[in-house]
Structure formats: C-alpha cells, structure tokens
Amino acid sequence: MRHIAIIGSGPAGYYTAEAAQKRWGDEVRVDIFDRLPVPFGLIRSGVAPDHQSIKAVSRRYEKVALADNVRFVGNVAVGKQVSIPELQALYDAVVLATGAPQDRPMGVPGDDLANVFGSAGFVGWYNGHPQFATLAPDLSGTTAAVIGMGNVALDVARILAKTPAEFAGSDIVGHALEALADSNIERILILGRRGPHQIAMTPKELGELGELSRATPVVLPEDLPPPEADALLEPGLRKSVAHLRHFASTPEEERAGKSVRIEFVFFVQTLALHGDGRVQEIEVERTRLTEGGRCEGTGETLRLPVELVVSAIGYRTSPIPGVPYDERAGHFANEDGRISAPSDVGGLYCVGWARRGPTGTIGTNRPDGYAVVERIAEDLESAGQFAEKQGRAGFDALAAERGLDVVTFRDWKKIEEAEERAAREGSPREKFVDVEAMIKARQ
Ligand code: NAP
C-alpha cells in the first residue's frame, strides 16, 4: 500500500489525487489536507463568483473525493498543528499543493494606507474567504485604481463595475453584494506598467468588459500600436488586443447612459500612494519599453486622485518553516516537483502554483498533478521495498492525541447543503464566511 498526503485541496491537490487513483487504484490511500473546513481552494475562494461555469470543475474533484481511497482532512493547519516531518514519517509521499495565496507586495511608500488592498485580500473578501471576510473596503469614493493587467485585475474591475442584477446566478457573498450595491465608484482605472501588446489578459475575459450593463471600457486610440504590428502577436494575445481596439473605437455617443468608466492606463508604474491615513492619490511615473521588452521610467510623474487601490500584480506561495523556498520566484525550491530538504527523509514534493508560480489556467494543474505522481512512482520504485508506513491510521492517532477537530468530506457535504439552503434566489449558495459557522453547520 502507498500512502500519500496532499496539502491543499485546490485544483493541484485534487488532480494529484486523481492521478494517484489512476496510477495505483486500490493500492493507494490519499489524504488531502486543508487548513479550512471546506475544500477546493482557488475554485471556491479565487475564481470569480460570476464565473460559475469555471467553478463547476469542482464536481470532477468531488468524484475523486468520494472514492474510498481518498479522504478530505479539513480544518487541519499543516505546518502549525502537524508538521511536515511528522507527515513524512507517516506517508510515503507528502505533496505540497498549497497554491500561492499571498500577494506579491507592491513595495512602494503608502502601500499600507487604509483602503489599499492586495488582490488576495480583495478577491477573498468578495468570495467569502474567512481570512478576508471582514476586510470591509470603503466603496464610498468615486475612483478606484486596479494595478496590473492580468486576469485578476480584470476580475476585480468587473466585480467593481457590475450592478446587483448582473450578479444574478453568482455566489458572491451577501456582505460584498450589499457593499457593491451601495458603491459610488464610477471610474475604475486599470494601470499597466507596459503597453497594450504586453497585457496578460485573455480574450474571453477581456471581452466581458464590453458587455456590462452600466460600465464601458475606455482605451485611448493613441495608446495603441499601429494595427499591422498585431500580426506578430501570438493568436490569443492578438484577440485580446482586438478587444482593446474595439474599446478604443467605441464612439462616445454609444457610451451615453453608462455611468461607470473602466479606463485602461498604459505605461505607468506606481511610485507611491498618498493620503492622510486613507489613500487619496496614486503617484505614477510614465514608462517606456526597453529593447528587451521590459519597462523603464521616463522621469515624468503624475498624481491621480483615487479612493480605493487594489494591486493585482501576482501571488506568492506561503513559505513553510523548514521547507526550501525560492525567494525570487516566490514558490518552493524544487526540481521537477521534488523538494530536497536539508534534514531530508525524502518523499517531499510540490505541485501546481506551489511548484511553478501563479500562471496558466486551472487545467494546467492537471498535467502537473499527473507529472508529480510519476515522480513519486519513480522514487518509490527506485527505493525498492517499501518501508510500511502507517498512513491514515497513524495520522488519526496523532489527530486524536492532539485533539484536532478534523472535518471530513461527509461533513463538508452537510456544510454545502446548509450553504445551498441559505442561498438567495437564483444563487447556488450563500457561503459561510467564518470557520466557526462552517464547523457548526456540519452538525
Ligand atoms: P498575471 O497574469 O501574471 O498578471 C499580473 C499583471 O501584473 C501583469 O500585467 C504584470 O505586468 C503586472 N505586474 C507584475 N508586477 C508588477 C509591478 N511590480 N507593478 C506593476 N504591474 C506589475 O497574474 P494574475 O492576474 O494574478 O493571474 C494569475 C493567473 O491566474 C494567470 O495565469 C491568470 O490568467 C489566471 N487567472 C485566470 C482567470 C480567468 O478568468 N480565466 C481569472 C483570474 C486569474 P508585467 O507583464 O509587466 O509583469
């Protein structure tokens, strides 16, 4: 029997479990740990609440979770309540699938002012992540700045721009829906340090900005490179740039009646945020592209009035004490998913964003999960005879000894039912936003 512990129940975690099931069938036992009492990580707390079709992938993970050889071990903080070496002693392989839940820091003066948030916090707030449910962004101002030109920046801008009616069918949490319904924001600036040809937004998601009921995306025609230059772009980016061109060619009269403007501001880098306790201005420097395609400051600065700032400039994996970490890249130090810790007993791996950083789609985690299982298989085979590890029985004994309140997948299904019962009309669920309430709901 092979015993595998996976830390993190998001896409990378479940695809790894699926791959282990396929590889070893009845000859494997997989425990999937999560610090929250609820599974699915990024699918629940990261994917935008108005992108329900993307969230539907959790049904596939549920199939994996319901098999006898896979368990969900929720409400257990690995690294705090149980250490990695303890798990290594119990399981043949420990796979870190912890994602990248921390914001890459802006690192400019004033980034600690009130009403300045990283996207992890802001997205967590509207998605009801217990860590961020009480964030309470102040939406009483008229202008918001979103920094970064990736899909997360798009999510944040779109959520800020939507009317309550446009959240029909979404699972945006009640506190965010109420706050957004009272929002005064009418100008959303999306700030990019490079130009239209360097955006990281994908076409489908960018196109959605053109279909909002009260908001209109604004691109200045003079910011766009000559159309013939688009021919050199890879096809996805070319489609995204076509959306920008469409936004730029929208006549002003077509914008009449739209009360919210989503303005693309290219070639600016943030120098500082200013305000008296609360953010009031963003100071930026105009940039230009270098030969190598990076950006450099031009020395020209300007200040823009803003009352809310969300930086969406990428994420980092949270370090775990004792696990080698690549500071520059922001994820665990690894070779092809294998982690070599100094005091190593072997069998430590990472997968998904914790292995390669926050890039790609949810589906990218599938081959990643299958690949790490291949590494595990190679290592187990080359080790020859198994040391018969205790696996889940050993963990259960440890959990009992420590008085850990483990939440099972069956418990989660009860929590899920309670969330579905509490849903407002047309919504799939009203999420619990604090851990206590989740735990209580399983009874
Ligand atoms: P991302 O795609 O890497 O975009 C990050 C953006 O931040 C880039 O425009 C980058 O500009 C900019 N940036 C980075 N450092 C900066 C700095 N110091 N100052 C100013 N700008 C900076 O990351 P993401 O938006 O966080 O998305 C993460 C992953 O999730 C991506 O693969 C994304 O496609 C995926 N995702 C998908 C969806 C969906 O609906 N399909 C939704 C959300 C996320 P440079 O290019 O100049 O570095």
Boltz pocket constraint, residues with backbone or C-beta under 6 A from the ligand:
constraints:
  - pocket:
      binder: B
      contacts: [[A, 46], [A, 51], [A, 105], [A, 106], [A, 147], [A, 148], [A, 149], [A, 150], [A, 151], [A, 152], [A, 153], [A, 155], [A, 191], [A, 192], [A, 193], [A, 194], [A, 198], [A, 199], [A, 200], [A, 202], [A, 205], [A, 268], [A, 269], [A, 270], [A, 312], [A, 313], [A, 314], [A, 315], [A, 358], [A, 359], [A, 360], [A, 361]]
      max_distance: 6.0
